[in-house]
Amino acid sequence: MGDAFQSQPEFFEVELGESLLSRTETLASFRELGPPDLVHVIKSTGSSARARDIGSYHYVSGVDASSSAALAAYINSLTYELDQNPGFFSSKAAYKLKSGAYCCFNAFSRVDVRVEVRIPGSVDAYVVDLRGERHETTPEIWQEVYLSALLRAILYADDANYRLAGYRKLDPISSPDAEHRFLQAAENLFFKGWQLGSDPEIQVATVVSNHLTAAILKYFGDASRYEQAVNLFEKLWAREPEVAALVARSYIGMNQEIKAVQVMHSAIRETPQSYALLHAQVDFLRAKGKFEWAAKVAKQAVNCAPSEFVTWAKLTECYIDLEQWESALYTLNSCPMRMRCSAAS
């Protein structure tokens, strides 16, 4: 059909703009990293009185969200997805892209950044808050939304809950320059990472246990390139001692276990109450088959953070390693349970 993109899955609207209205109305319900980016376009058969406009939308991740120009470029690229030659015998006029809107959720400031494009014509960028009110964009907002979009693309690329219809996945980091920009943004916003939330089993997000740190470890871990992660975390370690847990995990990923042990040894003396550091030790000891030692350290972690599910769960795993089934069941039954909202409402 001449009104559909050739290779991009999409949904057609019954009423023009209904997808944008729905997103605005549900903004307050977005949790943690939020939903995928929404792209809404209006296609038209021309500018005459008989022209017909239709609206469609799709979801996307991996688009560079660092500026209005970058998001506008994505919308403009969709013009090549339309079939401009509907066929000699077709009675339908060719559709052209008339306008588009790109919506990207800023998970740090809890606002939606939107870029409206008129083809040919202007580009308008603005922020929509949880009340549906418009505001001007700022450099800080652009950096936050850029990193938010990257984190969604990295963490949800393989998530079964994100196997959505009409969802397009692009490579979020396709060059060394793009990777450098990611690292720079991650460093700048690292100490805001706790605002993003964390995996469901973690009750309270912290500086070292949140979606930002999880994305950094996943991105470099999947590629077995922990060197970049070590360089980043070591710079941040000087400002926050607990980051040593991330440094140690990265060194272990690089098979530099001696350095990892040295980091854990010095850091645990400085911050003995950090369950993240203790868990790094537990995982290392379990990997070496030192299950009794691991269980002792896991008990310390429970004492440091008794309200956290993960500390009890880790101790349960240690008891299972030791084949102490009764202790494992008692510990598992002691795990604090608390309902949490979905990260991608």
N, C-alpha and C positions, 0 to 999 in steps of 0.2 A: 504494500500500500504506500501511496505517496505521502501519507500523513505520519508514518512511523519511521523511527530511526532504523537504519539498515542492520546494525549489529548490537545496538544498545537496548537491553530490556527496559521497559517503561510501563507506567500506569497512565491511563487516560482519565481526565477529570470529567465529572458530570457537569460541574459548575466551575467556571474559570477561577483559579486562585484558591480553591477549597483546601488544597494541600498546605499552602502557606498559612491560611487561617487556622487550620487544625494544629499546625506546629506552634503557632503563637499561643493558642489556647492551652496547650499542654506543656509549655515551657517550664512552669513551676513544678511539674512532676518529674523533670529530668534529674537523674541521680548520677553522682560520680562523674565518669567520663562522658556520659550522655550518649545519644544515638548517632548513627552515621550521618554524614553530611547529606542534606537534601538539595536537589537541583530541580527547579521548576522552570519550564519553558512554555512560551506561547508561540504556536506556529500559525501562519496565515497564508492564504492563497493569493494575497496581493493587497493593494491599497484602494481598490475600487469599492463602490457602494455594495457590491455583491460579494465582497471578500468574506471569508469564513475563518474565524479564529478558533483554535482548539488548544486546550492546555494539557500538558502531561508532566510527569515527574519521575525521578528515579533517585536512588541512593548511591553514594560513592564514598570511597575512602582512598587515601594516598595522594590526593591532590595537594599541591603546594598552597598552603593557606597563609603565606607570609605577607600578602598585600592584596589590595583590591585588584591590581593589574593581573596578578597570578590567577585569581579566581575568575576574573573576566575572561582571561585567555582560555580557560577550560570551557566556559559557556560558548565562546566563539568557535571553539574547535568542534562543537556539536553541529555546526552548519554543514560539515562534511559528512555527517551521518545521514543527512536527508537525501533521498533519491530525487535528483533534479531532472531526471528523464523518465517520467512515469510510463512512457510507451506510446508508440504511434497511434494505436487504436484505443488508448485509454481516454475516457471522458472526464477524468479528474485532473484538475489543475495541480501543478506542482506546488508543494508547500515550501515556505521559507521560514527561517527562524526570525521571529519578530522581536522577541525580548526574552530575558531569562533572569532568574534569581538564584543565587547560591547562598545556602544557609549553613553555617558552621558553628557548632556550640563551643563556647569558651568555658571549659570545665573549671578553670581557676576562679573567674569572676562571676560564673553562673549567668551568663548572658549569651544571646545568639548574635553572631556577627553575620550581616547580610550584605550581599553585593548585587545590585540590580543593574542589568545591562540592557540597553536598547540598541537594536541593530538596524541600520547603522546609527550611531548617536552617542549617548552619554553613558557614563558609569557612575553609579551612586553607591557609596558604602556607608553603613550606619549600624548601630547597635540596638537590639531590642532586649529590654530587661524583662524580668519575670512578670511585670504588670502589663507588658505589651507596649510600653512607652519607648520612643526612639531617643537615641543619644548619639553624640559624635564618637567616632573611633579615635583611638590614641595609639602611639607607638607601643605602649605597654600592652594594650588590648591585642594588638596584632601579634606580638611575640607570644602571648598566652594562647591565642587561638591557633597559631601555627603549631605550637608544641602539643596542644590538645588533639589536633587532627592527626599528628604523627603517632601519638600514643594509641589512639583508637585503631589506626591502621596496623600498628605493630602487634598490639595485644589481642585484637579481635580477628586477625587474619585467619586463624585456624579455629576460631570459636564456633562450636555447633549452633549456638544461639544466634549467630550472625549469618546464618545461611538463609538470607532473605531473598525473596523474589525482587527483581528490579534492582539488584545491588551490584555495583561495579567496583572491583578491587584493582587498584593500581599500585605499582611499586612506590612506596613512600620515599625511599632513599635510593636514588638511582645513580649517584656519582659520588666521588670523594668529597667534592665541594658541598653536596647536600648533607653528607655525613658530618662534615665539620660544622655546618650550621646547626644541625641537630645537637651536637655535643655542646656548642656554645649556648644554645637556648636552654638545654638541660642544666648546665652549670649556673646560668643566671637565675633560673627558677627552682633550683634544687630544693631550697629550704621552704618553698611553698608546696612541695610535693604532697605533704600530708593532707592538704586541702582536697586532693583528688579522690581520697578514699583508698581502699585496698581490696585485696582478695577477700571473699566472704568469710573465710575462717579466721581472719584477723579482726578482733573486735574494735580496736582503736588504731587508726592509721598513725604512723610515726614518721620521723624523718627518714628512716631506713626501711620501713615497711609500708610501701604505698605503690600506686600504679606507675609512678615515674621510675622508681628504682627497679620495679619488676620489668618494665619495658626496656630499660638499658641492659639489664642482665639477659633478657630474652634475645634482644637484637644481636648483641655481640656473642652471646653463648651459642645461638643457632649457627653462627658463622665460624665458631671456634676462634674468635679474635678478641680475646679478653684483654689484650694489651691496652686498647683504647679505653676500656672500662677502668682498668687500673689507673691509668694516667688521670682520668677524671676524678675518681674517688679519692686518690691520694691528695689531690689539691683540696678537696672538700674535707678531708679528714682533719686537717689543721684547724678547721673552724668547728667541727663537731666530732668529738671522740668516738661516738657510736658508729660513725661511718666506717670504722675499722672492720666491722663485720662484712661490709661489702667489698672492702679491699681484700680481706682474707679469702672470701668466696671466689673472687676473680683470680687471685693467685692459684688457688686450687684448680680452677678451670684451666689455667695455663700449665698445670703440672709442676708448679714451683712450690712444693709443699713446705720446704724449709722456710721460705719467706712467709708463707701463710701462717705457720706456727709462730714465727717471731712476731708477726703482727698481732696475732691473737694473744700471745703471752704479754706483750707490753700494753695492749689495749685493755685487757681484762683487769689489770692492776689499777688502771686509771678509772675505769667504769665497771666495777664488779657487779652492778645491778642491772646490766643490759642483757635482757633475754635474747636479743638478736645475736650478740657476741657469744653467749653461752650456746645457742643453737648451732652457730658455726662450728664450735668445738665439738658438739655432739655429733654432727654429721660427719666430721672428719674422723672422730674416734670410731664411729660405726663402720665407716668405709674401711678402716684398718682392722676391724674385727675385735676392737676393745669394747665389748658390750657392757661390761660391768662399770668401767670408767665412764662410758657414755651415759649410763643410767644415773650415776652420781651427779654428773653435771646437769642432766635433764631435771633432776630434783631441785637443784639450785635455781634453775630457770622457772620452775613452778613457784618457788618461794618468792622470786623476784616479781612475777606477774601472774598471780593466782586467778585473776579474772579473765585471762586470755585463754581461749580455746586451744591455740596452737601449742602452748607450753604443756598442757595436759596430754594432748594428742601425741606430742613428741615423746613424752615419758611412756605413754602406752606402747609406742613402737619399740622403745628400748626394752620394755618388759617382754614383748613378743620375741625380740631377738634372743633374750635370755630364756625363753620358753617358760616364763613365769606367768602362766595363763590367768591364775586367780588375781594376781596383782594387776595384770593388764586390764581385766574386766572391772575391777574396783576403780582403777584410775580412769578408765573410759566413762564409767558411770558418774564420775566426779567432774567431767568436763562441763564448764559453764556453757549453757545454750542460750542464744539470743537471736531473735529474728532480725534479719537485715533486708533492706530494700535492694532490689536488683540494681546492678551497676549501669544498666543500659535501659532504663525505663523508657 
